[in-house]
């Protein structure tokens, strides 16, 4: 309901970048530039100072930004409250998710949810945990599912389910013969990791440091930006990776890869996040409750036996 120009301005002001704002809004950069130009013409004032490849808010821009924050927040709340008042469970729901969750866990949840609540139309945006949190904080997403241990202070975080990270390698790899893998063994082999900003990378690094292993002491062979890319390289025998067990269920069943638990086990919480400023509408609450219940059920279906991985 809010003026689209204000939404675009808000994103540019948050990122201080036309390019990053365009990516966050799923727009082209020329379209973003055009919207800002229109807003500047409307107010007859320059909102950004541009120079040396950087931009910053002018005094007028800072004033517009303060009001834009309030306008967008009130607009979103008005929409949600009116739908709640009229009993509607309908409308778009902008959902973000980290790659692991989006590719391997959420599709079934979204399908089941749409069948039960056909009036609500989820739209899924995929990025790493850092990107998803930023977009939820900017109100370009209603909520997000992330893997990260750290959450922005402007967001509410609720545990959605638990997920185990395991050592993934080929059946012929030296680590494949072990029932579980102690962290000290990892430095003896080539390591294929996710990129900085990934929730999986953050959780893995924290686990290693907690167990006395400096992440930069591992034989880092490659950094990759998606679980599928990680599996593809690991399948060549180039090294091992630390990945969510949920991402390799198919490959382990086919005997293409093996997943060995770490010792001690590395179990993280997958969380759903939303802005503290967001009105907790019936539509939002219904989806969060449904997703948490289904994610927990799906993860428990493929949980390993309690006795697995006791010996290193």
Secondary structure, 3 states (H helix, E strand, C coil): CCCHHHHHHHHHHHHCCHHHHHHHHCCCHHHHHHHHHHHHHHHCCCCEEEECCEEEECHHHHHHHHHHHHHHHHHHHHHHHHHHHCCCCCEEEEEEEEHHHHHHCHHHHHHHHHHHCCCEEEEEEEECHHHHHHHHHCCCCCEEEECCCCCCCCEEEEEEEEEEEEEEECCCCHHHHCCEEEHHHHHHCEEEEECCCCHHHHHHHHHHHHCCCCHHHCEEEEEECCHHHHHHHHCCCCCEEEEEHHHHHHHHHCCCCEEEEEEEEEEEEEEEEEECCCCCCHHHHHHHHHHHHHHHHHHHHCCCCCCCCCCC
